[in-house]
Structure formats: structure tokens, C-alpha cells
Amino acid sequence: MCIGVPALVQHVYEDKLSAIVGEEEHLRTVSLMMLLDEVHVGDYLLIQVGNFAVDKVEKQEALKAIKLQQALAEGDYERAAELY
């Protein structure tokens, strides 16, 4: 089982094989080679180990997962339980 992390697409390269995802200081390049769907700026992708995008996710689902990760990182387990 792999853990995926949602990330916002900031830029799609011309070849459409990779994209820049993340927020401000946490940007990274990921491979789009495992996706069947076309990717656009503003989409949310599920990123797994090795920086591979494995799925597109709905914005609301992605934002909920990001908030949950932030709560866990901050040690706010009550908020994390509410979000889960």
C-alpha cells in the first residue's frame, strides 16, 4: 500500500509528460506518465513516492486531505479527528 499526497498543478510542461505541483515554497516536478486523463493548471493530483502522479482528485477531497495533513503536522489531533 502506498500513501498518496494531493497537490495542486501550477504548470504543465509542453510535452505534457510532467508538471510542477505544490504551493509556493513546496513546489516539485512530477511525472504525468501514469495518468490517462489530460492535466491542466488548477487540477489536483494524487502524488506517490517517486514523484509520480497516479490520479486526479476532486478539489474538495484534495483540500480536506491537505487540511488533515496540516493538522497532523501541527500536532492538532482533535482537529485531525474531526477532519477524518
N, C-alpha and C positions, 0 to 999 in steps of 0.2 A: 504494500500500500504506500502510495506517495502522497505527500502533502502539497497542495497547490495554493498559491498566493495570488489573489486578484490584483491586477494592475491596470491603470489607465493608459491607453495608447496616446502618445504625444506626437509621434511621427512614424510614418510608414515609408521605408526606403523604396526607391523607384523600381527595384527588381521584385518588390512585394514578397521577398523571402525573409525579411527581418524588419523589426520595428524598435523604436525607443519607447519604453514604458516607464511608468512611475510618477513620482511627484518631486518637483524641484530638486532637492539635494540627493534624491534616491533614484536617479534615472539609470536605466541599464538597457542594453541591447538584447533582444530576444529573437529566437528563431521562430518563424511562422510556418515552417515546412510541414508540421504535423496537422495543420488546420486545413479543412476543406473549404470553409467559408472565407469570403473576402474580408479583409480587416481595414477599418477606417479610423482616422483620428477621432477620439472620443469614445471608442469601444472599450469595453473592459474584457481582459483576457485572464484566463487561469494559467499561471506560470508555475512550472515544476522545476525540480532540480536540473541543472544543466542549462537553465535559461531557455527552455522550450515552452512555447505557448501550446496548450493542449485543448483549449476550448474557449469559446466566447461565453461570457456570463452577462445576465441582465444587470443593469446599473444598480437597481435597488439591492439585489443579492450581493453584489460586489461591495457596495458601501457598508452594508451590515457586517460583512466579514472583516472589512478594514477596521471598523469601529471595535469589533470584538478583539482583533489583534492588538489595537492600541490600548484597550482596557487591560488586557493580559500583560502587555509590556510595562504598563504603569503600575501593575500590581493591584488594580482595582477589580478584584474577583467578584464582588457583588454586582457591579455594572456588567461584567463579562457574563455572569449567570443570567442576568436579565436579557441581554442581547442574544444569548444562545437559545 
